[in-house]
């Protein structure tokens, strides 16, 4: 098995699971574009902890961590198996790198994990683990966490950061899913994409000071931090990291649904 890329995807609203959009169409095709992983490690914006935590269960519960949506959404299940030995491997890698990591033996998959996986790998037959984010630590910390996880890519593990390229839900007023993109969303996303494609990781780590409208697009950081962990996971420390944008679209005028693939430049 060749080393897998690491990925960042935008999961948007839970309605992504049942609403036909360009982002949903992209995720439906995603699994077929990649070599089948032996396991998937999802870094989800919807599990925030003080220090890193990884779940270790025999079978994942589907967590419907939202309200006010159609009943059809709550009926969806994604009972993917877990992988407790791999969870221990993840914890050991992070602890050895200076990130003491706990193991949660009860938590299942929140919608940041199961919604995109339901679309990309609908059979739910690949073991899935979830890793928490530390929003108070910022982008540089998330990058370093990803670098500690990089060996997993050579072990058949797909590292998937699941968040949102923009995430200012304060401005959601029931806009249509295909409403025109807000200009500030365009400006922020263009700066981010330019920095990613230039491999300017130092600028990206300082995005809150440098990117236009950064604190508007991300009033809190949890939905962008999985991007940095995905970048770090492709950093082998020698040749640098290359990026490829594999999807971009907008939903409800304010949610950019961009997705990126990362891999070592030498690969």
C-alpha positions as CSV (number, residue, x, y, z in Angstrom):
1,X,0.0,0.0,0.0
2,X,1.3,3.4,-0.9
3,X,1.2,6.3,1.6
4,X,-2.2,7.9,1.7
5,X,-2.7,11.6,1.4
6,X,-4.2,13.5,4.4
7,X,-7.4,15.4,3.7
8,X,-9.4,18.4,4.9
9,X,-13.0,18.5,4.0
10,X,-15.8,21.0,4.9
11,X,-18.9,19.2,6.3
12,X,-21.2,22.2,6.5
13,X,-24.6,21.7,7.9
14,X,-25.8,18.2,8.9
15,X,-28.3,18.6,6.0
16,X,-25.4,17.8,3.8
17,X,-26.3,14.1,4.4
18,X,-29.7,14.5,2.6
19,X,-29.5,17.6,0.5
20,X,-28.1,17.5,-3.1
21,X,-25.4,20.1,-3.4
22,X,-22.0,20.2,-5.2
23,X,-20.2,19.5,-1.9
24,X,-22.4,16.4,-1.3
25,X,-21.7,15.2,-4.9
26,X,-18.0,15.6,-4.3
27,X,-18.1,13.6,-1.1
28,X,-20.1,10.8,-2.8
29,X,-17.3,10.4,-5.3
30,X,-14.4,10.9,-2.9
31,X,-14.1,7.3,-1.7
32,X,-13.6,6.0,-5.2
33,X,-10.7,8.4,-5.9
34,X,-8.6,7.1,-3.0
35,X,-6.9,3.8,-2.3
36,X,-9.1,2.0,0.3
37,X,-7.7,2.7,3.7
38,X,-7.4,0.1,6.4
39,X,-8.8,2.7,8.9
40,X,-9.8,6.3,9.0
41,X,-8.9,8.8,11.7
42,X,-11.2,11.8,11.7
43,X,-10.2,15.0,13.4
44,X,-13.6,16.6,14.0
45,X,-14.4,20.2,14.9
46,X,-17.3,18.9,17.0
47,X,-15.2,17.2,19.7
48,X,-13.3,19.8,21.7
49,X,-11.2,18.8,24.7
50,X,-8.4,20.4,26.8
51,X,-5.9,17.8,25.7
52,X,-6.1,15.3,22.8
53,X,-8.5,12.4,23.1
54,X,-9.0,9.5,20.8
55,X,-12.0,7.1,20.9
56,X,-11.5,3.4,21.2
57,X,-14.7,1.4,20.8
58,X,-15.6,-1.9,19.2
59,X,-18.5,-0.3,17.3
60,X,-19.2,3.4,16.8
61,X,-22.4,4.9,18.0
62,X,-23.9,7.5,15.7
63,X,-24.2,10.8,17.6
64,X,-26.9,13.1,16.4
65,X,-25.4,16.2,18.0
66,X,-27.8,18.7,16.6
67,X,-31.4,19.9,16.8
68,X,-34.2,21.4,14.7
69,X,-33.6,19.3,11.6
70,X,-35.9,16.9,9.8
71,X,-36.6,13.5,11.4
72,X,-35.0,11.8,8.4
73,X,-31.6,13.1,9.5
74,X,-32.0,11.5,13.0
75,X,-32.8,8.2,11.4
76,X,-29.5,8.0,9.7
77,X,-26.9,5.6,11.3
78,X,-23.2,5.0,10.6
79,X,-22.2,2.0,12.7
80,X,-18.6,1.7,11.6
81,X,-16.3,-0.5,13.6
82,X,-13.7,1.1,15.8
83,X,-10.1,-0.1,16.3
84,X,-8.9,0.0,19.9
85,X,-5.3,-1.1,19.1
86,X,-5.0,1.7,16.5
87,X,-6.4,4.1,19.1
88,X,-3.5,3.1,21.4
89,X,-1.1,3.6,18.5
90,X,-2.5,7.1,18.0
91,X,-2.2,8.0,21.7
92,X,1.4,6.7,21.8
93,X,2.5,8.7,18.8
94,X,1.0,11.9,20.3
95,X,2.3,11.3,23.8
96,X,5.8,10.6,22.4
97,X,5.7,13.9,20.6
98,X,4.8,15.8,23.8
99,X,1.0,15.7,23.6
100,X,-0.3,13.5,26.4
101,X,-3.4,11.9,25.0
102,X,-6.3,10.2,26.6
103,X,-8.5,7.3,25.3
104,X,-12.3,7.5,25.5
105,X,-13.9,4.1,25.5
106,X,-17.5,5.2,25.1
107,X,-17.7,8.0,22.6
108,X,-19.0,7.3,19.1
109,X,-18.9,9.6,16.0
110,X,-20.3,13.1,15.9
111,X,-21.8,14.5,12.7
112,X,-18.5,16.1,11.7
113,X,-17.3,12.5,11.3
114,X,-20.3,10.4,10.3
115,X,-22.0,12.8,7.8
116,X,-19.0,12.9,5.3
117,X,-18.2,9.3,5.9
118,X,-21.8,8.2,5.2
119,X,-21.4,9.8,1.8
120,X,-17.8,8.8,1.0
121,X,-17.9,5.3,2.4
122,X,-21.6,4.3,2.8
123,X,-21.0,0.7,3.6
124,X,-19.6,1.7,7.1
125,X,-17.2,-1.3,6.9
126,X,-13.9,0.6,7.4
127,X,-12.7,1.1,11.1
128,X,-13.1,4.7,12.1
129,X,-11.5,6.5,15.0
130,X,-12.1,10.1,16.1
131,X,-9.6,12.6,17.5
132,X,-10.5,15.7,19.4
133,X,-9.4,19.3,18.7
134,X,-7.9,21.8,21.2
135,X,-9.4,25.1,20.1
136,X,-7.7,27.2,22.8
137,X,-4.3,26.1,21.5
138,X,-4.5,27.5,18.0
139,X,-3.2,26.7,14.6
140,X,0.5,26.0,15.4
141,X,-0.5,23.4,17.9
142,X,-2.9,21.7,15.5
143,X,0.0,21.6,12.9
144,X,2.3,19.9,15.4
145,X,-0.4,17.4,16.3
146,X,-0.7,16.5,12.6
147,X,3.1,16.1,12.3
148,X,3.1,13.6,15.1
149,X,0.4,11.6,13.3
150,X,2.3,11.5,9.9
151,X,3.6,7.9,10.3
152,X,0.0,6.6,10.2
153,X,-0.2,7.6,6.5
154,X,2.3,4.8,5.7
155,X,0.3,2.4,7.8
156,X,-2.9,2.5,5.7
157,X,-4.6,5.1,7.8
158,X,-6.5,8.0,6.1
159,X,-6.2,11.1,8.2
160,X,-9.3,13.2,7.6
161,X,-9.7,16.7,9.0
162,X,-13.4,17.6,9.1
163,X,-14.4,21.2,9.7
164,X,-15.4,24.2,7.5
165,X,-13.4,26.6,5.4
166,X,-15.6,29.4,6.6
167,X,-18.0,29.1,9.6
168,X,-19.8,32.3,10.6
169,X,-23.2,30.9,11.5
170,X,-24.2,34.2,13.2
171,X,-25.1,35.4,9.7
172,X,-27.3,32.6,8.7
173,X,-30.8,34.0,8.0
174,X,-32.3,31.1,6.0
175,X,-30.5,32.0,2.8
176,X,-31.0,29.5,0.0
177,X,-28.4,26.8,-0.2
178,X,-27.3,28.2,-3.6
179,X,-27.4,31.9,-2.6
180,X,-24.5,34.1,-4.0
181,X,-21.4,34.1,-1.9
182,X,-20.7,37.0,0.4
183,X,-17.7,39.2,-0.7
184,X,-15.9,38.8,2.7
185,X,-16.2,35.0,2.3
186,X,-14.6,35.3,-1.1
187,X,-11.8,37.5,0.1
188,X,-10.9,35.2,3.1
189,X,-11.1,32.0,1.0
190,X,-8.9,33.5,-1.7
191,X,-6.2,34.4,0.8
192,X,-6.4,31.0,2.4
193,X,-6.2,29.2,-0.9
194,X,-3.3,31.3,-2.1
195,X,-1.3,30.6,1.1
196,X,-2.1,26.9,1.0
197,X,-1.0,26.6,-2.6
198,X,2.2,28.5,-1.9
199,X,2.9,26.2,1.1
200,X,3.2,29.3,3.3
201,X,2.5,27.5,6.5
202,X,3.9,30.3,8.7
203,X,1.4,32.8,7.2
204,X,-1.4,30.3,7.5
205,X,-0.6,29.6,11.2
206,X,-1.0,33.4,11.7
207,X,-4.1,33.6,9.6
208,X,-6.1,35.4,12.3
209,X,-3.8,38.4,12.0
210,X,-3.1,38.2,8.3
211,X,-6.1,36.9,6.4
212,X,-8.9,39.4,5.5
213,X,-12.0,38.9,7.7
214,X,-10.5,36.0,9.5
215,X,-12.2,36.6,12.8
216,X,-15.5,37.1,11.0
217,X,-15.3,33.9,9.1
218,X,-14.2,32.0,12.2
219,X,-15.4,33.7,15.3
220,X,-14.1,30.6,17.1
221,X,-11.3,28.3,15.6
222,X,-12.6,24.8,16.0
223,X,-13.8,24.5,12.4
224,X,-10.6,25.5,10.8
225,X,-8.1,23.7,13.1
226,X,-8.7,20.3,11.4
227,X,-7.2,21.9,8.2
228,X,-3.9,22.4,10.1
229,X,-3.8,18.9,11.5
230,X,-4.3,17.6,7.9
231,X,-1.4,19.7,6.7
232,X,0.9,18.6,9.5
233,X,0.1,14.9,8.8
234,X,1.6,15.3,5.3
235,X,4.8,16.8,6.7
236,X,7.6,14.2,6.7
237,X,10.1,16.9,7.7
238,X,12.3,16.7,4.6
239,X,10.7,17.6,1.3
240,X,7.8,19.8,2.5
241,X,4.1,19.5,1.8
242,X,2.2,19.8,-1.4
243,X,-1.5,20.7,-1.6
244,X,-4.2,20.1,-4.1
245,X,-7.6,21.7,-3.9
246,X,-10.1,19.0,-4.8
247,X,-13.3,20.9,-4.2
248,X,-14.7,24.4,-3.7
249,X,-18.3,25.6,-3.5
250,X,-20.4,27.7,-1.3
251,X,-23.6,27.0,0.6
252,X,-26.1,29.6,2.1
253,X,-23.8,32.5,1.0
254,X,-21.6,32.1,4.0
255,X,-20.3,28.5,4.2
256,X,-17.3,27.7,1.9
257,X,-17.2,23.9,1.4
258,X,-13.6,23.7,0.2
259,X,-11.6,20.4,0.4
260,X,-7.9,19.8,0.1
261,X,-5.5,16.9,-0.3
262,X,-2.0,17.0,1.2
263,X,1.0,14.9,0.6
264,X,4.8,15.1,0.9
265,X,6.4,17.0,-2.0
266,X,8.6,14.0,-2.5
267,X,5.7,11.5,-2.9
